Amino acid sequence: MGLFAWGCLAIGLQLELGEGHDNGLGSTPQMGYNTWNDFECHGVSAENIRKVADKMVTLGLPALGYEYLIIDDCWAKKRGEDGVLVPDPDAFPQGMKPVADYVHESGLKFGIYTDRGTWTCAGRPGTWGYEVTDAQTFASWDVDYVKTDSCNGPDSLDDRPSSAAIAQYKLFRDALNATGRPIFLALSGWHNWYSPFGKGLANSWRIGYDVRNWRSAWNYAIRVNAFLHDYAGPGGWNDPDMLVGSSDTAVRMTPEQSRTQFSLWSVMTAPLLLGSMLSMTDHDLETYTNREVIAVDQDPLGIQGQIVWENCPLRNRTNIRQKQYYDEIPACQQVWAKPIQDGFAVVLLNLENNSARVNFSISDVCWSSTELQPCDFFEEAAVRDLWSKEDLGRMRFINVTLAADGGSRMFKVVPKAPRKQEVKPGPRASKKRRPSLYPQRVGKGPPLQTDAVHFLQREL
């Protein structure tokens, strides 16, 4: 189903696209830690939550904005006779409130997990039919953040908008708001069709299945989120899933890929939720504590970046079903850019298995795809490498070699010198229509001038 057809379903789904979920939260994307990648169902306990809170404080993460500690699935054992959720007594012998208190005393905010269905994804009690009860329970525990999953509910695997799913999420949204406690609501519905409706339902919404390695990051997150920039902004964010570290665990990327993910998530203005903590490597700690990259993600303009140039094959936004198949990662390159208060953040991404050399023109990085951030054409800019933390000076072109298989470079570009000659804006400067994000594929050959970059023949 096409995007415009989805928009036309708004009335039938009983949710207007303009309806807002304004609980005063989510002015920038959430930052924190989620237990799932580290523990799944095998180590979620009060003891481990205390260890994680202590580690976050020791590493100085709260001061950088990582404020939420979120318990994922497997904490609930059953419902009591009164319908109230009962935490697993072996893992949480004193209940959940003392755990929340410890997290708060550590200077963090406390998050918890539920599911819109009858059962969670791990077979624990779900919220369906208990929305009001669970909302009141979470508020009584001083919960600050709720992740609500989508297993075992109506249309869980449907790749088209579901009136049942939206009705359930809306009911839970209203129940949380009725408690009077500000609670960040994060949907985990796995499909990108939530994006057009997201701001009416929650503060963030997942756009695809779980990211557990580089290949799933491409299939379930990067290629999908490129289509969804219109739907994110202050108060509500597209969520491409957690950050995957490079520690020696089942859920991992290479160090280069893990850093690239962090760069891309920041340019995509995505939630920065760490997926590894107790086993975090020194390399990952350096990645996740880069203040300049975090500042890109948390920029108050809240504009999601997008692809300004690529030579990748054409594709669509259809979700790839989890555990069925992956698309092969294409052998190509992309340039992503994001307007920030004092310039632009730019990520150059190499998806192929060989290194690639890219040279792009500063004057073409600046584009006007939104009335929120119109810009003039510039000939020269001050350029800073955000990972080496080096000022590269005033430049007209940046010429870089990207490492293979997920290699990237990230720059901050601050335009300085306007062009002397008059330049007529092309399609990217037009406010009447959005730019074409997917130009035709470029083959080998001499440098090709496009309206965003010069692409040079790749190095073999």
LUMFI-265308 format. One record per atom (N, C-alpha, C, O, CB): z, y, x. Coordinates in steps of 0.05 Angstrom, whole numbers, plus 5000, padded with zeros to 4 digits. Atoms other than C-alpha are relative to their C-alpha. Glycine has a CB too. Example, Ala and Ser with C-alpha at 12.3 -4.5 7.8 and 13.67 -1.06 7.14 Angstrom:
2
500049765018 515649105246 500050245018 501350245039 502550014980 499949764984 514349795273 501450224985 501850444995 497150095009 
This chain:
460
500049765017 500050005000 500050255018 501550265037 502450004981 500249764984 498250685027 502350194996 503850174977 497450154994 497749815000 503051255042 499950174975 502050224963 499850185025 500149835024 500551684985 500749854975 501849964956 497250134998 499350165023 501151114936 503149964999 504249964977 498749725002 497150025000 508351024958 501350254989 503250244973 501049955029 498949745010 509651764945 499850014970 501650124957 498550235012 500450005029 506951674875 502049834985 502449854961 497249924993 498150175012 512151144862 502850124996 504650004985 500349745015 497349885000 517951634868 501250004972 503649944969 499850285011 498949985027 518751734793 500749724990 502849684978 498050144981 499550275009 518150994778 502449885014 503749715002 497649825006 497750104986 523450854830 502550164994 504650115006 499550005030 497749855009 528051364798 501350155023 503850175023 502049834986 498949844978 528851764862 497950205008 495850125018 500949825024 501949794992 525452424875 500150025030 502250015042 500650264987 500149984971 523052494947 501550245010 502550245032 497150025009 498649764991 526153184950 503149994996 504550165006 499050244986 497150025006 533052954926 501549955027 500749785042 500549774981 498650014974 537953044983 502749864998 504049864978 500450275011 497350124998 544052655006 501550185019 501650135043 499849705011 498849804983 548053245031 503149965000 504550064983 499450284990 497150044997 554953005053 501150165024 503450125033 500649715003 499149834978 555253515110 499949865027 500849975047 502750094995 500050154975 554052975163 497149975010 495250014994 501349724996 502650064990 548252805208 498250245006 495850225004 498549834981 501749774992 545953495230 498349945024 496250055028 501850255005 501650124979 543653135292 500449704998 502249614985 500950115029 499750295002 542552385301 502749905010 503850015029 497749865015 497450114992 548851965306 499849875028 497849775036 501049804980 499750134974 551251715374 502549835000 504649914988 500150215023 497650174999 556051145388 499349735011 497649695027 501249984973 500250284991 556650395397 500249824976 501849874958 502149935022 499950205021 555349795352 500549735013 499449675034 497350004984 499150254988 558449105365 498049785000 498449585015 502449914986 501550245005 552748655344 498749885025 499049635029 497850074981 501350124976 548848565409 502049885019 501349685032 498350215014 498050104981 555148455449 501449754989 501849565003 502150215006 498250205011 559048005401 498849834978 499649604975 502550134990 501050135024 554947805340 502549904984 504250064978 498149755007 497750105015 559947345303 502149875017 504149765007 499049814979 498350164983 563347055364 502350145013 504050025026 498349875021 497949854986 567847605388 500950254986 502150424998 499150075027 499249765015 568948115333 503049974993 503749804977 498350044974 497150025004 576448215335 501450265006 500250445019 501249775018 498549764995 581748745337 500450045030 500250265041 502849994986 499649984971 583048585411 497550115014 497750285031 500749725011 502549904987 575748685431 499350284991 498250435008 497749814993 500549735008 575149315390 501750195016 500850415024 500550044970 498349834983 581049605428 498950025028 498950235041 502949895000 501250004974 577749395493 497550195001 497250345021 499249725009 502449835001 571249745473 500850294999 499750465013 498249924976 499049725002 574950375453 501050105027 500450325035 502250034978 499049934974 578550385519 497850055020 497850235036 502049795011 502349984982 572050275557 498450264995 497650395014 498249764999 501449765007 568550835520 501450255010 500150435021 499650024970 498449774990 574151315537 499950015030 499650235042 502949994990 500050014971 574451095610 497350105011 497350245032 500549715010 502649924990 566951205618 499350294992 497250395000 497949824988 500549735008 567451895586 497950034979 496750254976 499250165024 502149995020 562651725530 500550194977 498750324968 499449734990 499649815022 566052115474 499350295007 498350434990 502949994991 500649724992 565352765513 497050055001 496150285000 501250065027 502949975000 557752635515 498849994972 496450034969 498849795018 501050015027 557252555440 500149724987 499549704964 497350114999 499850275011 558151805432 502649974985 504749904997 499849785023 497549975015 563251875377 500749774981 503049744973 499950254984 499450215020 562551265331 500349735015 498749665032 497749984980 499750284992 565250565346 499749844974 501449864956 502849945014 500750125025 562050125293 500249695002 499049575019 497150074992 499850295002 564149415275 497749904983 497449994960 502849914989 502250115016 558049015252 501049764984 503349744979 497649925019 499450235018 557848365212 502249825011 502849835035 497449844995 498250234994 562947795211 502950085001 504649925010 499249895027 497249925000 569348195204 501549914974 503949874974 500350305003 498850065026 570548015130 500249704996 498449555003 498450134977 499650285005 573347335109 499349934971 497949734966 502849925006 500350065028 573347365033 500850244984 501450454995 501849754992 498949795018 575347784973 502649894988 502849654982 498050074977 497550085012 582347774946 499749984970 497650044959 502250205007 500150035029 584047654873 499450274987 498450284964 502749894989 500549745010 583648404863 497250105007 496450335000 502050205010 502749934992 576548414891 499750155026 497550215035 498850164979 500149854975 578448774955 499349825023 500349595025 502850145004 500850154976 575348545020 502449945017 504150115022 497850155016 497850084983 580048155065 498849945028 497249775031 501449744989 500950054973 578848195140 500849725010 502949625001 501150215020 499450264988 578747535179 502850015012 503350175031 497949925021 497249984990 586247405191 500349915029 502250005042 501849844983 499850084972 584947065258 499150225018 500350265039 498349755004 501149784983 580847645285 501550264997 501750425015 497050034995 498649755006 584648205251 502649944986 502949994962 498250194982 497650105012 591647935240 501750224986 503250154968 501749885021 498549785014 594548625220 498250154981 499050364971 501150195021 501949865018 588548815177 498350205015 498350215040 501650144979 501949824988 583449355189 501150285005 500150425023 497550024983 499049734997 587449995182 501150055028 500650265039 502150064979 499049954973 591149915248 497850025021 498050175041 502049795008 502249994982 584549805283 498750284998 498050405018 497949784994 501249735004 581650445253 501950215012 500950405024 499650064970 498249804988 587950815274 499850015030 499850225042 502949934992 500250014971 587250575346 497450145009 497450295029 500049715010 502649874994 579950795347 500350314998 499450465015 497749904982 499649715003 581851485320 501850125021 501350335031 501250054972 498149904979 587651555369 498650025027 499450175045 502449825003 501649994976 582451435424 498050235001 496550275020 498549745004 501849785001 578652045402 497249934989 495350084992 499750135026 502550105010 573151645368 500149994969 502250024957 499349725011 500250045029 570751555296 499449704995 498249565011 497850184987 500050285006 571050875262 497849934980 497750054959 502749914990 502150095018 565150515231 500249714993 501449555008 497350055012 499850275009 564449875192 497449924986 495750094981 502449964980 502550125010 559049415163 500449884973 502549774966 499049795020 500150155025 557249165094 497049944995 495349995012 501350164977 502750095007 551048915058 499650054970 501550014954 499449715007 500449945028 547849114992 499849754983 499949764958 497450174997 500350245014 546948384973 502649864993 504749974996 498349815016 497650155007 551647844948 501549905025 504049875025 499249764983 498850094975 552847615020 498750165022 496450255020 499549695004 501149874976 551947935088 498049815013 497649585005 502250085019 501950174986 546747675136 501349765014 500049565018 498550175022 498550234987 552147225168 501649854979 503249684986 501850115021 498750165020 554546965101 502850094992 504349944981 500149725008 497449895009 560647415090 499650164974 497350214967 501250195023 500349875026 562047775024 498450265002 499050435019 502750054987 501649755002 556948315006 501150194979 503150134966 497149934994 498949795017 557848944966 498950004971 499950144954 499350275012 501350005026 553348784906 502149944978 503449734977 497849794999 498150025021 557648894844 502750115006 504550134989 500249724991 497449894991 563449174885 499750275014 501350345031 501349795018 500649754986 560449834906 502450204999 503250305020 497550134989 497849815003 566150264879 502549895014 503850045028 500650054970 497750124987 571549784903 499850025030 501850105043 500349714991 500349994971 568749744973 500150285011 501250335032 497449865008 499949724992 567750494978 502850105001 503650235021 498350184982 497249915000 574950614959 501649865021 503449985034 501249944972 498650154978 577350075007 499450135027 501250175043 499149715000 500749884974 573450375065 501350285004 502350345025 497050035002 498749744998 576151065049 503049975006 504150135021 499550164974 497250044996 583250795047 500649925028 502849965038 501149804980 499750074972 582250515117 499250225019 499350195043 498249755006 500949774984 579751195141 497549945015 497250025038 502350095019 502650054988 572850945155 498350265001 498450414981 498549774984 501749764997 568051485180 497049944998 495450134996 500650135027 502850074998 561451095181 499749724988 501349544993 499050005030 500650265012 558550525140 497149935005 495350084998 500650004970 502650124998 552550105159 499749804978 501349624976 499449875029 500450195021 549749745099 497449865003 495249995003 500250144972 502350174994 544949175110 498549924974 499250034953 500849755015 501850055023 539748865063 499549704996 497649634982 497450145004 500350295004 540648105065 500949924972 502750054960 501549845021 499150135024 541247685002 500350194976 502050164959 502749875005 500249825022 539448244955 497250004989 495449885001 500850295008 502749995011 533448374910 498050125020 498650335032 500050164974 502349894984 526948474949 500750055029 499750245041 499050264987 499149964972 530248395017 497649995019 497650145039 502049795008 502350034982 523648185049 497550134990 495450105002 499549715005 502449875012 518948605006 499250235018 500950405024 500650094971 501049794983 514649055048 498850244984 497350404994 497849905019 500849775017 513449534989 502650124988 504649984987 498049914978 497649885012 518350024957 501249834978 499749744960 499450284990 498650165019 523549664916 501950174983 503750304994 501649775014 498349855017 526749994856 502849895000 504850034997 498950014971 497350135000 532449484859 501550085025 503950145023 499749704998 498649924975 534049634932 500950294999 503250355006 498249955024 499349715002 533850384920 502350044981 504150214986 497650164992 497849965019 538350324859 502649915012 504750045007 499449844974 497550104988 543449914898 501050205021 503450265021 499649735013 499249814980 543550394956 501050274988 502950394997 497750065020 499249755013 544050994909 502749974988 504450154988 497950084979 497450055012 549950674873 502250015021 504350125016 500049734985 498050004979 553650564938 500350285012 502550365019 499249805022 499949734991 551851264962 501950174983 503750314992 497350135001 498349845018 555051564900 502949915001 504750084998 498949974971 497250104999 561151114906 501450115025 503750195023 500049695000 498849884976 562351354977 500650294997 502750395004 498149965025 499649715004 561452084958 502450054981 503850254984 497550124989 497949965020 566351994900 502849975013 504750065001 499749804977 497350034987 571951804949 501150265010 503550295014 499849805022 499249754989 572052514975 500350005030 500850215042 502650084988 499950014971 571952275047 497250015011 495549865002 501549735009 502749994988 565952475089 499549745016 500849695036 499750245018 500650254987 562851805109 497049995006 495450014987 500949754982 502850024992 556351745148 498949744989 500149534994 499650025031 501150245012 551851255111 497449935014 495550095015 499550044970 502350094985 546850855152 498849754987 500249544985 500749945030 501350235013 541950395116 498649835021 497549935041 497950104979 501450194983 539249775149 498249824983 498949594977 502049835017 501850145019 533449575105 497649875012 496149734998 499250184979 502050144984 528549345160 497150094994 495449995008 500249714995 502849945007 522349665128 499650315001 501450464995 499449904972 500549714997 519050335141 499550144973 499350384972 497650055018 500449875026 517950455066 502550164992 502450324974 499349804979 497649845007 525150715064 499750295009 501050464997 502449875013 500149744989 523151325104 499450224980 500950424980 498050015022 500549785019 520051745048 502350054981 502550274970 497549944984 497849975019 526251615005 502750045015 504750095002 500149764983 497550024985 531351615061 502050234996 504350184992 499449995029 498149785002 534252315056 501450024973 503450154971 498550265006 498650015026 535852204983 502149794998 503649784979 498049964978 498250235002 539851585000 502250005021 504449925016 498449765003 498250054978 543251635067 499650215022 497950395020 499749725011 500249834976 544151975135 498149885021 497150035038 502750055012 502050134983 539751475171 499049744987 500449644969 501149945029 501150245012 535350885154 498349855020 496749975035 498350074975 501550164982 532550315194 497149994991 496550004967 501149715002 502950005006 524950285199 498749745006 496349705001 498650225016 501250264993 523949565223 502249815006 504649865003 498150035023 498250214994 527148925245 501550055026 501150265039 498649735002 498349974977 532148825302 498450025026 496549875030 502049785002 501249984973 530149055372 501849855019 504249925023 499750315008 498450174982 532448535422 498749985028 499949865046 500349734988 501350014975 527448615479 497750214999 497450344978 498949715007 502149804999 521449045500 497849954980 496850134967 498950025028 502150065019 516448675458 500750074971 499150184956 499249705002 499249935027 520448755395 500450304997 500050414975 502649864992 499849715001 521649485413 497350124993 497250314977 501050125027 502749905007 514149605411 499349934971 498450104956 497949885020 501050095026 512749185349 501650114976 500550194956 500149704999 498349925023 518749385305 500850295000 501850394980 502449835000 499049724998 520150095329 498050205009 497350384994 502450005019 501749794989 515450485374 497550044984 496850274976 499449945029 502649975013 508850345340 500450094971 498650214959 498449735001 499449935028 512050435271 500950284997 500050434980 502049814988 498849735002 516051065283 498050225005 498550454998 502450025018 502149804996 509751425306 498950114974 497850334974 497849885018 501149925026 507751465233 502050164983 501350264962 499149764985 497849935018 514451715206 501350275006 503450334995 502149804999 498749754991 515852395238 500550204978 502350364980 498450135022 499749815022 515052775173 502749964985 503650154972 497749974980 497850065018 521152445142 502850045013 504850034999 499949714991 497449964986 526552585195 500650305003 498850465004 499949875027 499149734996 530653215203 503050024995 504249824988 498550194981 497249975003 537653495200 501149894973 500149964952 500850295002 498950135023 541753075152 499149714996 500549554983 499450154976 501050275004 537452445155 497949935021 496250095027 498849974973 501550074977 534052055211 498849724998 500049544988 501750025025 501250274996 529151485223 501549855022 502149975043 497050035007 498450154981 532950935258 498449765011 498049574996 502749904987 501650224989 528850485305 501849785012 500749615027 498250105021 498150214992 535150055320 501450085026 500950295038 498649745003 498249944978 540150015376 498650015027 496449915030 502249805001 501050004972 539150145450 500749745013 502949635010 501350245016 499750264988 538249515490 500350045030 498550165043 497549814994 499549964971 541249505560 498649795017 497149635007 503049995005 501350184981 539049125622 502049805012 501449675032 498750165022 498150194990 545348705632 499049724994 497249684977 502850044987 501050275001 544447955638 501149864975 502949694976 500849835025 499250115026 545347785564 497549914985 495249954994 501750204984 502250105016 541047475509 498350244990 495850214986 500949844977 501449765010 539148175485 499750195024 501650325032 501550144976 500349844976 536148545544 497150095004 495349974993 501049845024 502649914989 530448925576 500350025030 502549995041 499250284987 499849944971 528749065648 501250285002 501250434983 497249995014 498949734996 532149685677 498050224994 498750424982 501150035028 502149805005 525550065674 499550034970 499350254960 497449935015 500549995029 524349875601 502450124985 502050274966 499449724990 497649905013 531550035581 500150315003 500850454984 502549885012 500049714996 530850735611 497750134983 498050344972 499750085029 502249905016 524050825577 500850014971 500250204957 497649835003 499049995028 527250635510 501750244995 501450374974 501549744994 498249775003 532551165520 498450264999 499050444983 502150015022 501749775000 527251685536 498550034974 498550254962 498049995023 501649995025 522951505476 501850064976 501150214959 498549744996 498249955023 528851475428 500950294999 501250404977 502549815002 499249724999 530852175451 497850184990 498350374975 500950085028 502349845009 523852455440 499549954970 498650124956 497549935016 500350065029 523652095372 502350104984 502350054959 499749704997 497649895014 530252435354 501349784983 501849814960 499150244981 498950245013 533151755338 503049985006 504050105025 498649755011 497250064994 540351525333 500249865028 498649705035 501249814978 499550124973 543151345402 502549834997 504849925002 500450225022 497850195004 547450725387 499849795022 497949635023 499849874972 499950194978 549250325449 500549724989 502049684971 502250085020 499650285008 548649575442 501449835020 501949595015 497349884995 498450144981 552449375504 502150195011 501650425016 498249885024 497849834991 559049625529 501649865022 501749955045 501950074977 498350134981 563649125564 498549905024 499649885046 501549784987 501650104978 557948865607 497950205009 496050135022 498549744992 501949794993 554349525617 499750025031 501650025046 500950274989 500549984972 550949575685 500250295009 500250484993 497249895007 499949734990 551450175731 497450154994 497550394989 500549995031 502649875007 544050315719 500050104972 499150324966 497749805005 499949925028 545050325644 501950234995 501450414980 500749764982 498149785002 551150765651 498750275009 499050474996 502549955016 501449764991 546951265691 498050094979 497650334975 498649945027 502049935021 541551225637 501450134976 500550354968 498649754991 498849915026 546151325577 501750255003 502650374983 501649784989 498349764996 550151895609 498450245011 499550435020 502349945019 501749784991 544152335627 500250234979 499050214958 497149915005 499549795019 546252985594 497550144991 497250224968 501950205012 502449855007 539353295596 498349844980 497049964963 498450065025 501550175019 536052705560 501549994973 500250014952 499649725011 498449995025 541752685509 499550264986 499250274961 503049975006 500549735013 540553435497 497350014986 497150154966 500150225021 502650015014 533353285479 500349874973 499349974953 497949845017 499650145025 535552785426 501650184980 501050184957 501549745005 498249855017 540953255400 499250294996 500750454985 502849995012 500949735003 536753885400 500350094971 499549954953 497050035009 499349925028 538854295339 497650054982 497950054958 501650255001 502449985017 531654395315 499649754984 498749764961 497550065017 500150255015 531853665295 497249914993 496749794972 501550024975 502850085005 524253555300 499549745015 499949725039 498150225010 500850254988 522052845312 497450035016 495550135005 499849774979 502449994984 517052795369 497949814990 498449644973 500649945028 502250175008 510352475361 498049975022 498250105043 498650114975 502150054980 504352215400 498150244999 496950304978 498649734995 502149794999 499952795423 497549905013 495450035010 501150245015 502450124990 495152345459 500549715006 502749645014 498950155026 499850284992 493851605470 497249895002 495350004991 501749844980 502550154999 488251125488 500449724989 499049534997 498850005028 499350265011 491350555449 498249944976 497150124963 502949984991 501750075024 487550165394 501250124974 503650164972 499849704998 499149925026 487850405323 501849794987 501449554993 497750074981 498250185012 493450095282 501150134974 500550364969 502349925019 498849885024 497150185216 503049965001 504149855020 498949864975 497149995000 504450255197 501249754987 503749754982 501050244986 498950245013 505249565164 502149875017 501749845041 497749814993 498050144985 511549215184 499049725008 497549594994 502649974983 500550274991 510948575225 502549844992 504749924999 499549995031 497850155010 515248035194 501749885022 500649765041 499149784981 498350114979 521247835235 499849705002 499649564982 502950084994 500050284994 520947155268 497449864992 497249624993 502349854987 502650125006 513747045245 498150035023 497049835032 498850134974 501849964977 509547355300 500450285010 501450464997 497149944992 500249744988 508847935347 497150075004 495549885009 501650025026 502549914988 502748345361 500350015030 502550075040 499150284988 499949964971 500948345434 500350305006 499150464992 497549885014 499849724992 502948995468 497450085012 496449955031 502450045020 502649924990 496449365480 500150115029 502150225037 498750204982 500249904972 494149535551 499050294998 496650345000 498149835017 500849725005 494250295542 502350185007 504450105016 499150044971 498049794994 498050945552 500350194977 498450224960 499250155026 499449805021 501251455506 501450245013 502850225033 501649884977 498449764993 503852165513 501450094975 500150164955 498250235012 498449905022 509552355467 501150275007 501750335030 502349804994 498949744996 512053065458 501850084977 501250014954 497850215005 498149915020 517753395421 500750295004 501550365026 502549835000 499149734997 518954135408 503150025001 504449894985 499050184977 497149944999 525954355430 500450305002 498450455003 501349865025 499549715003 529255035428 498750175021 497750385015 503050055000 501049834979 526855275495 497549875013 497049925037 502150045021 502450124988 520454875505 499249744987 499349724962 500349965030 500850265009 518154165499 501149785018 501449825042 496949984998 499450244984 520453475521 497549824998 496449794976 502549854990 502450164999 514753015542 500649745014 501949735035 497850155016 499850274989 514652265555 497349885004 495749874984 501849814983 502550144995 508751925588 500749705002 502549625018 498750105027 499350295003 508851175571 497649835008 495449875000 500849944972 502050194992 505050605603 500749734988 502849614994 499849985031 499550255014 504449975560 498749765014 499349535007 499150024972 501450234988 499849555604 501549885023 503549985033 497250095009 498650154979 501749055657 499450095028 500449985047 499249714997 500649884974 498849465714 501050295000 501350414979 497049995006 499349724998 500950145740 497750174990 495450084989 500850085029 502049825011 497250735710 500550285010 502750375014 500049994969 499849724990 495751435735 499050184978 496950154966 498250045026 500649815021 495852005685 500350285010 502250355024 501849954975 499949714993 494352745695 499750154974 497650134961 497850075021 500349855024 495653215638 500350305005 501750385023 502049914979 500149714997 494653955628 502350124984 502750064960 497350114990 497849865013 500654395612 499050154975 500450154955 501450195019 501049845022 496354825566 499649844975 499449954953 497550145008 500650165023 495054235521 502449844990 502249704970 497949815007 497650135010 502153965514 501050144975 502050014956 502249995022 499049855022 503954525467 498149974976 495750014978 500250305007 501650045023 501554365397 501450104975 503950134975 499249714997 498849885024 502754635327 499549814977 497749854960 498850274994 500350195021 503554045281 501950054977 501849914957 500449715010 498049945021 509054355240 500550304999 500550435019 502649855004 499449725003 510455045212 502750075011 503350315015 499750094971 497449944989 517454975238 499950095029 501750235038 501849764998 500149944971 515155045310 497150075008 495949925023 501149765017 502649924990 508555415317 500150095028 502250195037 498850224982 499949914972 506655565388 497250105009 495250024998 500949775018 502449904989 501455935428 499049815021 500249605027 500450285012 501150164979 497055645482 500950115027 500950365031 496949994998 498949914975 499855675552 498449875023 497449645021 502949935003 501550094976 496555605620 501949885021 501049725038 498550235011 498250074979 502755485661 502849974989 503550104969 500050215023 497250045010 509955245652 501849915023 500949815043 500049794978 498050104982 516355105689 500549714991 501049654968 502750174999 499850295006 516954345693 502449885015 502949945038 497449855009 497650134988 523253935705 499849704994 499449624971 502650124989 499850295003 523653185716 502849934991 504849995005 499349845027 497350045012 529452965671 501549765012 503949745008 499849974971 498750234988 530852325709 500750055030 502949975039 498449754997 499349934972 530452565781 501650255001 502850325021 497450035017 498649755002 533553215757 499150215020 500650355032 503149965003 501249824981 528753615799 498350204985 496850134967 498349855021 501849795009 525454275783 497449985016 497550005041 501350285002 502550044986 518154175800 498450275003 496350275015 498249804985 501349744997 516354915796 498250064977 498049914957 498550025026 502049925020 511055275755 497449855006 496449855028 499550315000 502250184996 505254815744 497950034977 498650124955 500949715001 502150015020 498654765707 499349714992 498549664969 497450145010 500650285005 497754015713 502349835011 503649915031 497349915013 498150194989 502453425723 498549745004 497249634985 502549964981 501550234992 499552825759 502049785009 503349825029 497950065023 498050204995 503852195758 498949724999 496949674985 502450034981 500650295003 503451445768 502349874985 504749914992 499649875029 498050135017 507151035716 500249705008 498149575012 499350034970 499650284994 510150355731 498949834978 498649924955 503049945004 501150195020 507449745695 502049924979 504449934984 498949755015 498550145020 509949425631 502450164990 504750074993 501049745012 497849835012 513949985599 501050225019 503150335014 502249834992 499249784982 514250485656 499550274987 497850294969 498449985026 500249735013 515051215638 501050215019 502350165039 501550014973 498849764987 516551915663 500650194977 499350204957 498050135021 499149815021 520152455624 500450275012 501650305033 502649904987 500049734990 519453205633 500950194978 500650154955 497350085011 499649775017 521953845603 498050215009 497850285032 503050115002 502249814994 516354355598 500750264985 501050274961 497349894990 499449735011 517955095588 497750185005 497450285028 502750115012 502449834996 511555505577 500850275011 502750395002 498450034975 499449754987 511356125621 497750214998 498250444991 500749965029 502249804998 504456445628 497949944979 496649734980 498749985028 502250045020 499856535568 497350035013 497050175033 500350204977 502749984990 492456445579 499050294998 499650434978 498149814985 501149735000 488857095596 497750024980 497550224966 499150085028 502349995018 482556925558 500849924972 502749774968 497749835010 499550075027 482456865483 499149714995 496849645002 498650194980 500750275005 482556145461 500249954970 502350014958 501849805016 499950065029 480855935390 501449744996 500749535008 497149994988 498550255004 485855425365 498249784989 496449834972 502350054980 501450245010 483054725353 501549884977 503350014966 499549805022 498750135023 485254225300 503049995003 504550004983 498949734996 497150034996 492154155332 501550254995 504050254991 500649905028 498749755005 493654885321 499850084971 500950294962 498950225018 500449935028 491554885249 502449924983 503549714986 497549864989 497750065018 497054925197 499049884974 500649814956 501650254994 501150105025 492354675143 500049695000 500049574978 497150104996 500050294999 492353955167 501449905025 501450055045 497249884997 498650114976 496253515215 497949905020 495749835012 502049784992 501950104980 493053305280 499549714997 501249564987 501050065028 500650284999 489652645288 501649875023 501249955046 497049955003 498350114980 494652215325 498649765015 499749675035 502649914988 501250244989 489851645341 497150045006 495449954991 500449774980 502849964992 483551845378 498849735007 500249535011 499750205023 501350244993 478351325396 500949915028 501750075045 497050035000 499150114975 480050855453 498350105023 495850135020 500049704999 501449904977 478151105522 499749775020 501749645026 501550245012 500550204980 475050635573 500350115028 501250345032 497349884997 499949914972 474850665649 497850215004 495850224990 499649775019 502049804994 470951235680 501250245012 503650245020 498450074976 498949754988 471751945706 502050124981 502350044958 497750205005 498049875018 477252395679 498850104974 496650214974 501350235015 501049925027 476452525605 501750234990 504250214988 500149764981 498649775011 478253205577 500549954970 498649914955 498550275005 499450025028 481853145510 501650254993 502050425010 501649744993 498449765007 485853655471 502949975006 504550144999 499650054970 497250034992 492353375498 500349945029 502250045042 501349794984 499650074972 491353075567 497349955013 495349935000 501749755002 502250114985 486552895622 500949715006 503049685019 499350165026 499250274994 486752135627 498249905022 495749905020 499749814975 501550104977 484751845694 499849705000 501549564988 501350105026 500450284998 482151155709 502649875011 503749965030 497649935017 497550124992 488050685715 499849875028 497749775035 500949794980 499950144975 490150405782 500449714996 502049634979 502250125018 499750295003 489549655790 501749905023 502249655024 497249865000 
